[in-house]
Amino acid sequence: MKLITNTLSGLACATALTAPAMAETWDMPMAYSASNFHSATATEFARCVTTGTMGEIEIVTHPGGALFAGADIKRAIQTGQVPIGERLLSGHANENAVFGFDSIPFLSPSFDDHAKLWEAAKPEMEKVLEEQNLHLLYSIPWPPQGLYFDREVTSVADMEGIKFRSYNNATARLAELTGMAPVTIEAAELSQAFATGVAESMISSGATGYDQKVWESLTYFYQVDAWLPRNYVLVNGDTWADTSDAGKAVIEGCAGLAEYAGLYRAKEYTNFTYEGLREGGMMVQPPSEQLESDLRAIGDTMTTEWLEQAGEAGQAIVDNYRAMQ
């Protein structure tokens, strides 16, 4: 990772084309803690842009929901309250079902599968974002999602009534189909929610559990590899249009390296965080055969439902993805 960090810095220096005519500060809200690998990558991206433009554009990051709560970040970028930010777009699938392509259970359970799904979905995502005055700079997947519980669970029947942290349409529907009670909780509020019993379960990556030290409240993590949601770094469309060609070149170069670094970290962080959860005292294990079978049946239901909601655009994404298999 030192090589990647050095390369980001090197690109910034190499692409410093002109002295700044007038400095701009771009505040960049992010929902996750500063220690999270998404936030760390975004911080390096911000430094790369600031150095590469010789301070003409200074990006200042605000992790942990400090500037805007996660659910408010996308709207803040769209309306120009901030010029740039990072957001989990599946949290906005109620606006457009296409945003939820990355949260279809068991459609793309591995990094390799998900890379193909992203290739199939990216053109449509960029089109939808541009229509909303948003320009995509880069996107990084989370590690595969697993299930966290405060008790042992061997089948969907065991989930009845458990308070489940929900963060998008897919997780809310998963709760409904498994008999759990969904509770909407932002990433920055997770530790408190589990400590106070507001939530007793969630589906998330090992990275989130490790960062939040959820072993202080939860005891089981099941490696169900349900999906790999993505975070997106977006810039306001008007801001992007007003950015000089030289500035855009620096930003796009830094974005490309950030995407590469973030994917590398996501892969490396997966096993590291599993070990971290174990060291914290959690049971980290595959699901039972019954639980896996139950969840895959639910996944089939949710895939069918998503295709109905996403219409022709969604069907094209899935068809193109399956053609790559």
C-alpha positions in Angstrom: 0.0 0.0 0.0 3.0 2.3 0.5 3.6 2.0 -3.3 0.0 3.0 -4.0 0.1 6.0 -1.7 3.4 7.1 -3.2 2.0 6.7 -6.7 -1.0 8.9 -5.8 1.3 11.6 -4.5 3.6 11.2 -7.6 0.7 11.6 -10.0 -0.3 14.7 -8.1 3.1 16.3 -8.6 3.5 15.1 -12.2 0.1 16.6 -13.2 0.6 20.0 -11.5 0.2 21.9 -14.8 -0.2 25.6 -13.8 0.0 27.8 -10.8 -3.5 28.5 -9.4 -5.3 31.6 -10.6 -7.8 31.4 -7.7 -8.0 28.8 -5.0 -11.2 26.9 -4.4 -12.0 24.8 -1.4 -14.2 21.7 -2.0 -15.7 20.3 1.2 -16.2 16.6 0.9 -18.7 14.9 3.3 -18.3 11.2 3.9 -20.5 8.9 6.1 -17.9 6.5 7.4 -15.2 6.9 10.1 -11.8 8.3 9.2 -10.3 4.8 9.8 -12.5 3.1 7.3 -10.7 2.1 4.1 -13.1 4.1 2.0 -12.5 7.2 4.0 -8.7 6.6 3.9 -8.7 6.2 0.2 -10.8 9.4 -0.3 -8.5 11.3 1.9 -5.5 10.3 -0.3 -7.6 11.2 -3.4 -8.2 14.7 -1.9 -4.5 15.2 -1.2 -3.7 14.1 -4.7 -6.1 16.6 -6.2 -5.0 19.4 -3.9 -1.3 18.8 -4.7 -1.9 18.1 -8.4 -3.7 21.4 -9.0 -1.1 23.2 -6.9 -3.9 24.2 -4.5 -6.2 25.6 -7.2 -8.7 23.0 -5.9 -8.3 22.1 -2.3 -10.5 19.1 -1.2 -11.2 19.0 2.5 -12.7 15.7 3.7 -15.2 15.4 6.5 -15.6 11.7 7.6 -18.0 10.2 10.1 -21.1 12.1 9.0 -19.5 15.3 10.5 -20.7 17.7 7.8 -23.9 15.8 6.5 -25.5 12.6 7.6 -25.0 9.8 5.1 -28.6 10.0 3.9 -28.2 13.7 3.2 -24.9 13.7 1.3 -26.3 12.9 -2.2 -28.9 15.7 -2.0 -26.2 18.1 -0.7 -24.0 17.5 -3.8 -27.0 17.7 -6.2 -28.1 21.1 -4.9 -24.6 22.5 -4.6 -24.5 22.8 -0.9 -21.1 21.0 -1.3 -19.3 20.4 -4.6 -18.2 16.8 -3.9 -19.0 13.9 -1.6 -19.1 10.1 -1.1 -22.3 8.1 -0.8 -23.6 4.6 -0.8 -26.2 5.0 -3.6 -28.1 1.9 -2.9 -29.5 3.9 0.0 -31.4 5.9 -2.7 -33.0 3.0 -4.6 -36.4 4.4 -3.8 -35.6 7.3 -6.2 -34.5 4.9 -9.0 -34.3 1.1 -8.6 -31.1 1.1 -10.7 -29.2 2.5 -7.7 -29.9 -0.9 -6.0 -28.2 -3.1 -8.6 -25.3 -3.8 -6.2 -27.6 -5.1 -3.5 -29.3 -8.0 -5.2 -28.6 -11.0 -2.9 -26.3 -13.6 -4.3 -26.3 -12.2 -7.8 -22.6 -11.4 -7.7 -21.1 -12.8 -4.4 -17.4 -12.5 -5.2 -15.1 -9.6 -6.2 -14.6 -11.1 -9.7 -18.3 -11.5 -10.3 -19.0 -8.0 -9.0 -16.4 -6.5 -11.3 -18.4 -7.8 -14.2 -21.7 -6.6 -12.7 -20.2 -3.1 -12.3 -19.0 -3.2 -15.9 -22.6 -4.0 -17.0 -24.2 -1.4 -14.8 -21.8 1.6 -15.0 -23.1 3.1 -18.3 -26.7 3.2 -16.9 -25.5 4.5 -13.5 -23.6 7.3 -15.2 -26.6 8.2 -17.3 -28.9 8.4 -14.3 -26.5 10.4 -12.3 -25.9 12.9 -15.1 -29.7 13.4 -15.2 -29.6 14.3 -11.5 -26.8 16.9 -12.0 -24.1 14.5 -10.6 -20.9 13.4 -12.2 -19.3 10.1 -11.2 -15.6 10.3 -10.3 -14.9 6.8 -9.0 -16.5 3.9 -7.2 -15.2 1.3 -4.8 -16.9 -1.9 -3.6 -17.2 -3.0 0.0 -16.1 -6.5 0.8 -18.8 -9.2 0.7 -21.7 -8.7 3.1 -22.2 -11.1 6.0 -24.8 -11.4 8.7 -24.1 -10.2 12.3 -26.2 -11.4 15.2 -26.2 -11.2 19.0 -27.2 -14.9 19.1 -26.7 -18.1 17.1 -28.8 -18.4 14.0 -29.1 -21.6 12.0 -32.2 -20.9 9.8 -34.4 -18.0 8.8 -36.9 -19.2 11.3 -34.4 -18.2 14.1 -34.5 -14.6 12.9 -38.1 -13.9 13.8 -38.5 -10.6 15.6 -34.8 -9.7 15.7 -34.2 -5.9 15.4 -32.2 -5.6 12.2 -30.3 -2.5 11.1 -31.5 -1.3 7.7 -29.8 1.1 5.4 -31.5 0.8 2.0 -34.5 -0.8 0.3 -32.7 -4.2 -0.1 -31.9 -4.5 3.6 -35.5 -3.4 4.6 -36.9 -6.0 2.3 -34.5 -8.7 3.6 -35.8 -7.9 7.1 -39.4 -8.3 6.0 -38.8 -11.6 4.2 -36.9 -13.1 7.1 -39.4 -11.9 9.8 -36.9 -9.4 11.4 -37.8 -5.9 12.4 -36.0 -3.2 10.3 -34.5 -0.2 12.1 -32.9 2.6 10.0 -29.5 3.4 11.4 -26.6 5.4 9.8 -23.1 4.0 9.9 -21.9 6.6 12.4 -24.6 5.5 14.9 -24.0 1.7 14.8 -22.0 1.3 18.0 -24.5 3.1 20.1 -27.4 1.3 18.5 -26.0 -2.1 19.3 -24.9 -1.1 22.8 -28.3 0.2 23.7 -30.3 -2.7 22.1 -31.9 -0.5 19.4 -30.5 -3.0 16.9 -29.5 -6.7 17.4 -28.4 -7.6 13.9 -27.2 -6.3 10.6 -25.9 -7.3 7.2 -22.6 -5.6 6.4 -19.0 -6.3 5.6 -16.3 -7.4 8.0 -14.8 -4.0 7.5 -17.8 -2.2 9.1 -17.9 -4.6 12.0 -14.2 -4.3 12.6 -14.2 -0.5 12.4 -17.2 -0.3 14.8 -15.9 -2.9 17.2 -19.2 -4.6 17.2 -17.9 -7.6 19.2 -18.6 -5.4 22.2 -22.3 -6.1 21.6 -22.7 -8.9 18.9 -21.3 -12.4 19.0 -21.8 -14.1 15.6 -20.8 -13.2 12.0 -22.0 -15.5 9.2 -20.0 -15.4 5.9 -23.0 -15.5 3.6 -21.4 -13.3 0.9 -24.7 -11.8 0.0 -23.6 -8.9 -2.1 -20.9 -6.2 -2.5 -22.4 -2.7 -2.3 -20.5 0.2 -3.7 -19.5 3.7 -2.4 -19.4 6.4 -5.0 -17.5 9.7 -5.1 -19.7 12.3 -6.9 -19.2 15.9 -7.9 -21.9 18.4 -8.6 -22.6 18.6 -12.4 -22.4 22.4 -12.5 -19.2 22.4 -10.5 -17.7 19.9 -12.9 -18.7 21.9 -15.9 -17.0 25.0 -14.5 -13.7 23.1 -13.7 -10.8 23.8 -16.1 -9.7 21.0 -18.4 -6.3 20.9 -16.6 -8.2 20.5 -13.3 -10.4 17.8 -14.7 -7.3 15.9 -15.9 -5.8 16.0 -12.4 -9.0 14.9 -10.8 -9.7 12.1 -13.2 -6.1 10.8 -12.8 -6.3 10.9 -9.0 -9.8 9.2 -9.2 -8.4 6.3 -11.3 -5.7 5.6 -8.8 -8.1 5.9 -5.9 -10.4 3.4 -7.5 -7.4 1.0 -8.0 -6.2 1.5 -4.4 -9.7 1.2 -2.9 -10.3 -2.1 -4.7 -7.0 -3.5 -3.5 -7.8 -2.4 0.0 -11.3 -4.0 -0.1 -9.8 -7.3 -1.1 -6.9 -7.2 1.4 -9.1 -5.9 4.2 -11.6 -8.8 3.9 -9.6 -11.5 5.6 -7.8 -9.0 7.9 -11.2 -7.9 9.3 -12.4 -11.4 9.7 -9.4 -12.1 11.9 -10.0 -8.9 13.7 -13.6 -10.0 14.5 -12.3 -13.3 15.8 -9.7 -11.6 18.0 -12.5 -9.5 19.4 -14.3 -12.6 20.5 -16.8 -13.1 17.7 -17.7 -16.5 16.1 -16.9 -16.0 12.4 -18.2 -18.9 10.3 -20.1 -20.0 7.2 -23.8 -20.3 7.4 -25.5 -23.6 8.1 -26.8 -25.5 5.1 -30.3 -24.7 6.1 -29.6 -21.0 6.6 -27.8 -20.8 3.2 -30.7 -22.5 1.5 -33.3 -20.2 3.1 -31.3 -17.1 2.2 -30.8 -18.1 -1.5 -34.6 -18.6 -1.8 -35.1 -15.1 -0.5 -32.4 -13.9 -2.9 -34.3 -15.4 -5.9 -37.4 -13.5 -4.7 -35.6 -10.2 -4.3 -33.9 -10.6 -7.7 -37.3 -11.0 -9.4 -38.7 -8.0 -7.5 -35.8 -5.8 -8.4 -36.1 -6.6 -12.1 -39.8 -5.7 -11.9 -38.9 -2.3 -10.3 -35.9 -1.5 -12.5 -37.7 -2.3 -15.8 -35.8 -2.5 -19.1 -32.7 -0.8 -17.6 -32.4 -3.4 -14.9 -33.0 -6.3 -17.2 -30.3 -5.0 -19.5 -27.8 -4.8 -16.6 -28.5 -8.4 -15.5 -28.6 -9.7 -19.1 -25.2 -8.1 -19.9 -23.7 -9.3 -16.6 -24.9 -12.9 -17.2 -23.5 -12.8 -20.7 -20.0 -12.2 -19.2 -20.2 -15.2 -17.0 
